[in-house]
Every structure is written in C-alpha cells, then in structure tokens.
Amino acid sequence: MKPISYKRHRFPLETIRLAVWLYYRFTTSLRDVEEMLAERGIDVSYETVRCWANKFGPAIAANIRRARGRADSVWHLDEMVVRINGKRMYMWRAVDCEGEVLDVLVQKRRNKAAALKLMRKLLKNQGFVPERFVTDGLASYRAALKTLKCQKRHDPGRLRDNNRVENSHLPVRRRERKMQRFKSQGQAQRFVSTHSAIYNVFNLQRHLVSRKTLRTFRAAALAEWNAASAEAA
C-alpha cells in the first residue's frame, strides 16, 4: 500500500480518517458528518469534510484495490440509468459472484462501445479472463464479447441469475437520493469509484454468518481500512 500524507492539515489523522470513513461507509450527507463530529467535540464545517472526502477518499480506495485479492472467475455485468443535470446517463457495473464490486463506469451511452469500454477496463485491471460473463439480455454485451472473442464465455441468463449485480446498485441508489442526485459525470465517477472500493471492505454479508464470525470479519475490515488510510512516515 502507498502511505498517504496528511501534512499541512490542522486536524490530526484520526479526525480526517473518521470523517472520510463516516461519509463513505454510511448513507450520510456532508452535513450529517459535520453533526457527528460536533457531537464528539470536533468543530469542522461540512465544506472541510467535502475537501477531505475528495482528497483522501480516492487515495484510500486505491490502496484498498492494491491490497484486495483476486476476484472470482464469474463476473456479473449490468447497467442502471442515472439522471445527471437532466441528462440520462448509464452507470455500468461489474461484480463477481461473491458480491465484490470490480468496477463502475459512468457513460453517456448504452451501446456496444460502452460495454466494450467497461470490459476492456475490467480485463486490464483484473489481469485475467473469467470463466463466465453473466449479463441480462442487452445485445450490447453480446456484441462486445464477440469483439473480444469471448462469446463462448457469455451467459445471458434469466433475469434472476443477475440478481447479484442488481442488488449491488442499491447502495448507490440510496446515496444518490441522499446527495440529491449527482452533479456531473466526473463527480459521479469519482464518488462511485471510491464508494465501491470502501463498500467492498465492509460488505460482510452479516445475514450469512454467525455473530462470532461477524466480529472476526469486522475486525479484519477495520484493520484493512486502517492500513489503507495509514499516514506516510
């Protein structure tokens, strides 16, 4: 992991790290985080929280991605509509069969070129070709996989076969409502890229494990967060 420099900031590392964690970990607004910090006796404006989230969030997310293990060999792909400044855009998403968010890409189109851009980015970042690409019936996926010569790995399953990625849209939908919609394509891309990496760390599937196992997973998640947000020496 790459240590992060917190120099030339009036507040200590612990305060900045807490603010960024609260903003990305929970469905909170900048003003919510300001109130939470005020309850702890820390007087910080929501604009300061915004600056911290924009500056340190992507750096922490990049560290998390470097440390994460290899994704599963079955990838689920889907896209959802988002309204940005009154324009219809599409948030393309890929997750593995464990619910790990592999990548999110905000694009203006819902066609072969957009699907191809997502898949090429996935293959480059993951470094391997999965056993299966599970998608819905959108023809753009089939055309893009044919271009990549991966059409034999395509599984255009029934709608419920892609519930894994459909459910992965929900946390972002909640954040979109809380933020009163995204303000620009760039802002949306920056936010979802950071949010997805941090979401992966704390997505513990608590309904599937015992309380004892949950405590172990939670401690490991917090340790991973602390390592990813550690200060440079």
KARA-V833972 format. One record per residue. PSI is psi in whole degrees, 0 to 359 (none if undefined). NEAR is the number of other C-alpha atoms within 10 Angstrom. Layout:
psi = <PSI PSI>
near = <NEAR NEAR>
This chain:
psi = <152 115 150 136 126 21 157 27 135 327 150 166 316 321 315 316 321 316 314 320 315 321 316 335 324 166 75 150 172 322 327 316 320 316 320 319 323 323 333 7 18 114 98 137 158 334 325 319 320 314 317 316 319 327 311 334 306 325 318 318 321 320 320 316 322 327 345 148 178 141 164 165 9 120 136 129 142 168 149 156 136 145 120 115 40 0 142 123 174 132 103 136 145 132 158 182 354 1 4 125 118 321 155 134 121 121 161 342 162 61 189 317 319 317 320 322 317 314 320 320 319 310 323 314 323 332 12 162 127 167 325 143 111 123 176 197 8 127 338 324 315 316 318 317 328 320 322 0 37 19 334 343 1 133 88 71 178 163 318 342 341 21 332 313 329 316 333 341 335 315 324 324 318 317 323 317 318 323 0 48 156 150 335 165 318 317 320 317 316 316 310 328 317 315 318 320 317 324 321 322 319 7 88 359 52 337 351 355 162 167 321 315 322 318 320 314 320 318 320 321 316 323 320 319 314 321 320 332 17 151 145 143 none>
near = <14 16 15 16 15 17 11 7 10 8 12 11 15 12 13 19 21 12 23 23 17 19 22 21 16 13 16 17 19 20 16 14 23 22 17 16 19 13 10 8 9 13 12 18 15 17 12 14 21 18 12 17 24 16 12 19 25 18 18 26 22 18 21 23 18 11 12 12 8 9 19 15 13 17 28 25 24 25 23 14 15 21 15 16 12 9 11 12 19 20 21 22 21 27 24 20 17 12 20 21 23 22 20 24 21 24 22 14 14 19 15 17 14 19 25 20 14 20 21 14 14 18 12 10 12 14 11 12 16 16 15 17 25 26 24 19 14 15 14 16 27 23 17 22 20 15 12 12 10 16 16 12 16 17 19 19 13 12 11 9 15 20 12 21 24 19 10 18 16 11 14 15 14 14 20 17 11 14 14 10 17 19 13 12 21 11 13 18 17 16 19 21 20 23 23 22 24 24 18 18 22 17 15 17 11 14 8 9 12 9 11 9 13 16 14 10 19 17 12 14 18 13 13 18 20 14 17 22 28 20 16 10 6>
